[in-house]
Amino acid sequence: MAAITRVFLPGLELARLFHTEVVAPILNTALGKVSYSAALIGWGSEVQGFDTVRSTDHAWGPRLQVFLSSRDFRAHADELDALLARELPQSFRGYPVRFPFPDNAPARHWVHVNDLQGFFTEHLGEHPAAGLSVSGWLTTPTQVLRELTGGTVFHDGISLLDAYRKELTWYPEDIWRYILACQWMRLSQEEPFVGRCGEVGDDLGSAVVAARQVRDLMKLCLLMNRVYPPYSKWLGTAFGELSCATTLTPLLCEALAARSWEERERHLAPAYEIAADMHNDLGLTEPLDAKARHFHTRPFLVIDGYRFTDALMATINDRQVRALPPVGAIDQYIDSTDVTDRNFADRRRQYTTGPALAALHRDK
């Protein structure tokens, strides 16, 4: 028997067609005058536009979210989910409509019916209608912000989904300046260690520090371009879409491939200088010297990133934000997926504010 072939459609396009041709007619008949919104946002490489044929091997197919008001969700969600289970076709454009995720779970359709307010609150820990608090912004990982602002809205009958997403498009000005300041501080704190590790014969340590600096430079460039950095799988892909990547990528790749600390510094130093020029081009502070220099009297090349931290912090008008230590948003100081992944807003708050850790002491 000949294998079934199908033309790969990017997931967002597949979802748009699925909504238009299949899901919308079912919803319009079932809901009548009840308003709903529909979109594909949240998890999934297709939401970011990064999906390929490889993506189709698991957790991929015709899918989207349906959003109802809280009152309509309580009244209609169960009935609507059952109707979709009965009425959705077995396949669409050659892709199964029902598939398992995780792989050992029962196959099901993936037109999820959601409470609009509950969906955003679950991801953010707050509701965005009145604007996020400073704490809300700083405890929401950039990957989550990408997921909520990425993808496509197919229909916004509730007239709130687009507004919520617009509210999350980018950080408020003072919070952006603060996060940039903290990213510069991350670079500053380890700049001289590429050379110092190598000088004492720890080439492995030097390489590890250089790799950390490369990652933080990539994130800094994304933040300066008002792009939320994605998690590690897509960091290089997102960075590659920036205009500065044409110049920076060869330098960063050479720094990672280098076999000595001196060679790493020869490539990192001009990369620091490019980032410094990008900072100056933003006009957020008075221009700063963008030339690499020696670390005090030691022969290690640095940009002294703390200078950019200090300059940015001095421009912040919000006294609450200006008083914060240069630690940053949650994924600038926590690197655990079990804290920064989606749907973990309660876990983030419990862990960072103490109760989850305090329980360990009570149990002793």
N, C-alpha and C positions, 0 to 999 in steps of 0.2 A: 504493500500500500504506500502510495506516495505521501511524503510528509506534507502537512498543511503549512502553507506559507502565508505570511501576512505582512503588510507594509507597516513599518514602525511609525507610529504617530507620537510625537511628544505628548506627555501626560496631560498637560494643560489643554491642548487642542482636543485630545480624546475626551476629556471631561466636559469641555464646552459642547462638543457634538452630542455627548451622552445626555447632558442636561436639555439641550434644545430638542432633540429628537425623541427622547424616551422619558426622562424624569419630569420635565415641565408639564407635558400633557397629563401625566398621572396626578401631579400635585394640583393642577388647575381644576381638574374634575373633582378630586377628593376634598380640597380645602374650600372651594367656592370663593367666598368673600374674605376668608381668613388670609391675612397678609403673611408672606414668608420671604426670606432671602435665601439665595443659594450661591455657593462659591466652592472653590477648591483652595483652601489655605491650610496652614498647620504643617504637619510632618510630611516628609517625602521629598526625594530629589526633584521630582517633577514640579513641585511648588516653587523651587528655586530656578527652574529652567535648566537643571543640570542632568536630567535623566538621559540615558542612552539605551541601546538595545539590552545591555547588561542589566539595567534596572528592572527589566520585565521578568527576571527569574524569581522574584518573590515580592509579596506585598505591593503588587503593582497591577493596575487594571482600571476599568471604568469606575470612577468613584468621585464623590463630592460630598459636601455638607449642606444640609437644609437647616435653616435657622428660623425659629419661631420666638415670639415674645414669651416671657415666663408664663403668663396666664394661658396662652394658646398651647404652649408646650405641655403643661399639666393636663389640658383638656384633650389633646389630639395626638401626642407623641406615640403612645403604644399602638393605637389604631393605625396610625400612618405607617409605622414601621412594619406592622403585619401586612398592610396592603402592599407596600413595596416588596416585601418578601414574596408575595403571591404574583404580582404583576410584572416585576422586572424580568426581562428576557434572560435566557441562559448565557448568551454571549452578545457582544457588541463590537463591530468592526474586527471580528476575529479573536477578541480577548474575552476570557471568562468574566462574567459579571460577579460571580461568587467565587471567592478564593480564600484560602486560610492565611491567617497571620496571627501569631507565629505559625511556622509550617506545620506543627503538630496539632493546631487548633481546628475545629470544624470549619468547613467552608461557609461563608456567609456573604451577603451583599454588603457593599460599602457606601451606601447612601445613608449617612448618619444624620439622624434628626436630633438637633441640639436646641437647648435654651440659649439664646444669643447672649444674654447677660451672664449666664452661668459659664458659658464657654470661655469668654474673655477673663472672667474672674478666676477661673480655675488655672489659667495660664499665667496671669499677672499677680494674683493675690489681691487685686483691687479692680474696681470697675472703671473703665476709661472715660465714662460719660462726662465726668466733671474734671477730667485731666488727672494724670497720675501724680501722686505726691513725689517728693524727692526720694523718699525711701522706695516707693514703687518703681521708679526709674532705675535706681541703683541696685535693686535686688532682682531685676529681670535680666536674664542673660541675653546677649546679642543674638544668639541663635533663635531664641523664642521670639524676639522682636522681628527677626527676618521672617519667621514662619507666619506671624500674624499679619505682616504687611506684604508678604509675597503672594504668589498665586494670582487668582483672578476671581472677581465677583461676577457672576452670570446674571443675577437678578437681585435687586434690593428693594423688595416690596415693603419691608419694615422701615426703610429709609434711615437705618442706623448703622448698618454694617460698614458702608463706605465712610461714615463719619468716624466710627471707632478706629478704622484703619488709618485714616488721615491724621487722627490725634497721635498715633504711634509712629508716623512716618520718620521722624527724627527727634533727637533729644531737644529739650528746651536749651536756649543759648548758654545759660550759665552752667548747666549740667554737662553740655558738650565740652565747654572749656575745661571743666574740672576733670572729665574723663581723659581728655587730651593731656592735661597736666600730669595725670597719674601714669599714662602710658609713657611719657617722656621719663618719668621717674623710674619706671621699670628698666628702661634702657640704661639710664645713668647708673643705677646700682650695680650693674654687672659689666659695664664697659671695659674697665681695665683688667678684668679677670681673664679675658682671652689671652693676653700677653703674660700675665702673672702666672697662670697655670702652666703655660708653655715654658716659661723661664725656669721653673723648678723641675722640668722634665715630665710634667703631667700633660701629655699631648691629648690623651682621651678627655680629660677635664676641660682643656682648652676648646676642643671640638664641640663638647656638649654646651659650653657657654656660648660659643659662636652660633650654634643652632638655635639656642634660646633667643639670642639677639636678632637673628634673622626672622624668627617668628614674630617677635615683638615689633620689629620694623614693619613687617607686612601688615600687622594689625593697626599700627599707627597710621600707615598710609591709607588704609581703608577708612579709619575714623576721620582723618583729615579730609577725605573725599565724601564724607557723610554717607558712608556705606557700613551697615552693621556687619562686623566680621562673623562669618559662619564658623561652625565647629570644624575640627581638624580635617575631616575628609574633604571639605570643599574650600578650605582656606586658600590654597594655591590657585584654584579655579577662579574664585572671586577676585583675588589679587591680580590675576592675569588679565582681568577685564579693565583694570585701571590704566589710564594713559601713561602713568609713571612706570608701569611694569616693563615697558620696552627697554628703558634704561637700567632699571634696578635689577631685573631678573638675572642678567648675566653676572652682575656683581655678587648677588646673593648666592647664586649657584656656585660661583668660583670660591666664595668664602666657605661654603659647605664642603667642597671637594678638596680644599687645601690640605697640605700635608705638614704644615708648620704654622706656628702661631704668627710668625712674621707675615706669611702669605695670607693668612686669614685677615689680619689687620689691613693689609694692602687693599683688600676688596671691601672690607667693612667700612673703612674710613670714608671713601667717596660715597658709599651708600648713606652714611650718617649725614654727610654734607648735602646730598640731594633732599633728604627728609627735612633738614634744617631750612633749605631754600623753599621747600613746599610750605613749611610753617610761615616763613616770612611772606610768601605770596598770599596767604590767607588774610593778612592784615589784622589779625586778632590782637597782636601786641606790637610794640615798636620793633623794628627789625633787629635781629640779633646776629652776631658774628657767626657765619655758617661754615667756618673753616675748622677742620679737625686740628687738635693740638695735643701735646704730651700731657699725660696725667701727672700734674705737679712736676716733680723733678724726675719722674720715672719715664722710661722710653716706651710707653704704651700709648697708642693713638686713641683719642676719645673725642667726643663732641661736647662733653659736659652737659648731658641732657637735663640736669637739674636746673640749668639756667632758663630753659623753656618752661619747666614746671613753675618756677618762681614767677616768671613773667606772666604766664597764663593765670595763675592763682590771683595775682594782683589786679586782674581785669574783671573778676567775678563780682557782680553787684549783690547777689543774694547772700546775706550774711550767714545764713544757715549752711549754704554750700561752701562758702569761703572758709568757714571754720572747720571743715572736715579735714582730717589728715590725708596726705596724698596716697591713699590706698586704692581708691577707685571703685568702680562697679564690680558686681559680684564675680564676673568671670575674669577680672584682672587680679583677683586674689584667691579664687577657688578654682581648682582645675579638675574637679570630680564630676563625671557625668551624672552620678547619683544625686548630685545637688543641682546641677545646672540644666538638666534635661527638661523637656516640656512636662506640663502637668504636675510639677514638683514645687509649686509656689508655697504651699504650706510647709513642706520639708525645708525649703530655703529659709523661710522665716523662723521656723523652730530651731534650726541649726545655728543660724547666724546671730539670733538674739538670745540663745542660751538654754531654753527649756530642754531641748533634746540632750544637751551635754549635762545639764544640771541633774537630769534623771540618773545619769551614771553615778554621780556622787551620792545621791539618795539611796541607790541600790547597794552601796558598799556595806 
